[in-house]
Amino acid sequence: MHDRCEHHRSSLRWKNHINSHLQCAWDKYGENNFEFAVLEPVEKSRLLKAEQEWLDKTRCFEREIGFNICPTAGSPGDINAQIWEGFIDPNGNELTIKNLFNFCRQKALDFPSMHRLFKGKSKLKSYKGWTHKNSVRQRDYIKTYDGFIDPNGNAASLITNLAAFCCENDLDNTHMVAVAHGRLHSHKGLTYNNSRQNLGIKTYTGFINPNGERVAITNLQNYCRENELGAAHMHEIISGKRKNYKGWKWEMLNE
């Protein structure tokens, strides 16, 4: 027991602990706020059974409760050396994974989330584009988006499997979903247009350029990129937070 505690402390102090969740908390709150203690003295033959009982009782493998990584008793190396079949990556390819724990570390994935997908208990549609054959919602990832507009103002091709599309084009899947649902105006120049919103074709008619000419701008994000302007500053002119920006002003026709 003493050797195991010292191994944990040493790894945490050197910032290379296998449990990244625990390492982050240790770094944030400091060593003095952690205590190692024996919960129950048991015979060696009952170690795994007792550990599993404590895991089930405390639910310490749940992120909001504790720091355990795996909901199954035993060392991570032994538990995860098994073969994990049925995972589907963001590109739709089915993979067989040996040692899921190490795989998650190498790919910057959250082990508990991947484990829940494997067990078919995840409430998520997917995790970072990953799904599993056992997932009760495994096929939701094939949703097709047909309203995206590229930075040039052209309608993008139909997108099936948005997570894979984002991986291939260096886009953030969460931001793209927010754009599609109207919670975000644009992401890296991409906007979205559907029956509920016209974000992709919105035209601003109140801009006055540095020459005093009124300019109608469609797709402000793209216009700013092409003319080396800050889109955030241009929006501040519209809202009245700025009187002008690089000679640009805002003046509606009815003002």
Secondary structure, DSSP 4 states (H G I P E B T S, - for coil): -HHHHHHHHHHHHTT--S-HHHHHHHHHH-GGG-----S----GGGHHHHHHHHHHHH-TTSTTT---S-SSSS-HHHHTTSEEEEEE-TTS-EEEEESHHHHHHHHT--HHHHHHHHHT---SS-BTTBEETT-TTGGGGG-EE--EE-TTSPBPPPEESHHHHHHHTT--HHHHHHHHTTSSS-BTTBEEEETTEEGGG-EEEEEE-TTS-EEEEESHHHHHHHTT--HHHHHHHHHTS-S-BTTBEE--TT-
